Amino acid sequence: MKEYLKSSNMYMVGGIGWHFDPEYPPCENAFPISIPELDHRDTDDPSKMNMGGITTWWYGRGANHRVVNGTIYRDLDIKDYWAIEIDSLDDLEKFLTTYGKCVLRVEAEGYKYIEIYDDFRE
């Protein structure tokens, strides 16, 4: 599911300070998805972290521990999110017209995210 989310026309969607609630989708046509929370550190080996060479803190939690481009990664707990499909620029324009101000971004993990702006921003 993770790679599909990165390469498709699927966007995670939510609001500022928003948490997943199965009863309240953030927009019309939103559907629930479940993906692992990704943890990464800017090193190629957890023993290089300032933990006295101990690595149990890294390997003791999560799954799929790996090194990608010199950075260590692991998958943590599965989290639920809302997602929508936007197939064209025209669809995106219709979404923006319907929901007003939005912030579009690509998360560090490569997921596309639409944040529906509700006039509250830190």
Buried (B, 14 or more C-beta within 10 A) or exposed (E): EBEEBBEEEBBBBBBEEBEBEEEEBBBEEBEEBEBBEBBEBEBEEBEEBEEEEEBEEBEEEBEEBEEEEEEBBBBEEEEEBBBBEBEEEEEBEEBBEEBEEBEEEEEEBEBBBBBBBBEEEE
